[in-house]
Amino acid sequence: MDADWVKEDETLEDLQLKELKVIQKKDGFRFGMDSVLLAHFARIGERDHVADFGTGSGVIPLLLIGRNKGRTFECFEIQEEIAEMARRTMRMNGLSDRVHILHEDAAKAFEHLEGCSMDAVICNPPYGIPGTALSSPYNSRAIARNQDNHTMEGFLISAFRILKGRGRMITVYPAQRMLHLMNLMQKAHLEPKRFQLVYPDAEKPANLVLIEAVKDAKPMLHPMEPMILYNADRNLTTRLKSVYNIQEQDEV
């Protein structure tokens, strides 16, 4: 029974994707649309070896597996309790042989993985800067939401060390801080190559950006068609429906 895997302070969410399910904390950080958009955006092949930095509940590898992306996953989570929860999620889904959860700071991933061994690194990082992001009364939510000044820089340096030549670093970030992130990527010898801006609707400025950087690549940016989430009537756009496979579900 699925319920046997879940503790009293947790919930079980059906991803509506190949019968995959994820355990989450009731009052902790819970995955959102940014994770779904990131998994959809990521160019990851079926046989790729992938590292996930800050995996949290482990939803990113589940979303990728549900889209036939990635062969094995090395997932880093700094919070021990959340890492243990993610391990239970993988055992429940029968994926422990493909998805390995490590209780470790992703900035130290190079201490656990061979250099130049990963095809891709994916990361839904903490967005907030302490003192500027909304605080949370729940410790796990606050840790997942905030970063110090060196968090992303450490992630990028670690990604460079474990990525193969031409390996990809894929992440999501606040749109207004896109230039800052791209500068950090270039400093770490990860060249931004492909990006997609995400707009709440056609009348509002972009609030997120999805970026793919390539290790030791030549400078050349390739903007993708913007992702607009909602129509003027506040219904999901056709493009967002396709990301969530809603159209296919409606036809059944």
CORRANOR-V15682 format. One line per field, one symbol per residue. ss: DSSP state (H for helix, E for strand, - for the rest). phi: phi as a letter, one per 30 degrees, with the letter a starting at -180 (. if undefined). Layout:
ss=???
phi=???
This chain:
ss=-HHHH----EEEEE------EEEEE-------HHHHHHHHH-------EEEEE-----HHHHHHHH-----EEEEEE--HHHHHHHHHHHHH------EEEEE--HHHHHH------EEEEEEE---EE---------HHHHHHHEE---HHHHHHHHHHHHEEEEEEEEEEEEHHHHHHHHHHHHH--EEEEEEEEEEEE----EEEEEEEEEE------EE---EEEE-----E-HHHHHH--HHHHHH-
phi=.edddcddcbbccddhbhidbbcbddccdbdbddddddddddcbddcdcbcccidididdddddddchcjcbbcccbdcdddddddddeddedicddcccccdadddceddccddhccdabbacddddcejcdddbdcdddddddcbcdceddddddddedcddeidccbabaeddcededddddddcicdebbbbdcceadccddcbbcbccbdhcddadbdceeccdbdddiddddddedddhddddddd
